[in-house]
């Protein structure tokens, strides 16, 4: 029997249950999230199955959350490049976005005003489309100096407050600077490193998902912090 016939019989059954006054089960659609970022999201140097969005989706489903997470990470992207592709990278029907950008801006030593403007524009566009955001912060490499670090690191908190979005302070918390869980380049996490990121970020993502299910704005709050240079 074809899948179409199975579907038709199932629908007929639901109609009959309703006519008999019996509550029919509701087939819930999974939440559709987009992980929008750079190589840290894309899974640089790893099999596709080990990329952050895939591992996060698996962790959420293991805890009973029906979610689908699209990998919209592009290696090498700065915040400006992310802004340039935002509209076609976030399709209609997206329930929420995990925003991870800024590492390449810092690695290139760009004026922190540049990523702040770009992230501001990204958040403004997503807000205008009614798409909630969980923002993942980044940290500047220490070799750029304390003054640069202060300006760069602080931009995420400023934008989170401005747009009233939840902030996970440092995407690479527990991974940055740890050679055991980074690729030989010292910048990108191994599969084990990705799992650490997922484990530490999971409570913040679950809280974000909770607001999406409730239909409430995902506002305020920060997660665990960490320190080291991004990738």
C-alpha positions, 0 to 999 in steps of 0.5 A: 500500500502506498504512503499516500493511501496510508495518509488518506486512511489516517485522515479519515480516521481522524475525521471519524473520531472527531464526528464521534466526539472523541478528541483526535491526536494533534500531529505537532510540527517540529520547531524549525531552527537555523544555525546561522554562523561561520566555520564554527557552525558549518563544521570546518574540518569535520564530517557533516554528521559532526557539525554543531547543528547536527549534534545540537539537534541530536542532543535536543531530540534525545531530551524530547524536543521535536526540532529540525536545525538547518546548518547555515554556517559558511566558513570564513564569513565575517559579520558583514558577509553574514548580513549580505546573505541573511535574507536568503539564508533564513527561509520563511517558516523559520521559528528561531535563529541561533546566531554565531558570528564575529570570530573572523572579524576578531581574527582579522583585527577589524574595528569592533564597530564593524561587527557591531553594526553588522550584527545590529542590522542582522538582529533588526532584520530578524526582529522585523520578520518576527523571528526570535534569536538566541545570540552566541557571543565571541571573545577577541584573541588576547594578542589584540590587547586589553582595549580591543578585547573590551570593545569587542567582547562587550558588543554582544551584551550591548546588542542583546540588551538593545534587542532584548534577546537571550545571549550565550556569552561565549560560543567556545566556552570550554573549548578555546585554548584546549589543544585536546579538543581543537584541530591542529590549527588551534582554532576549530573544534574537533568532534569532541570539542563540538560535543562540549559546546553542545553540552554547555550550550544546551540549557540556553537552547532549551530555554530558548526553545521553551519561549518558542513553544510558549509563543513568548519573546525569547528575552534576556538572560546569559549563559555560562561564560568562558575565555580564549580566542575564537575561530 
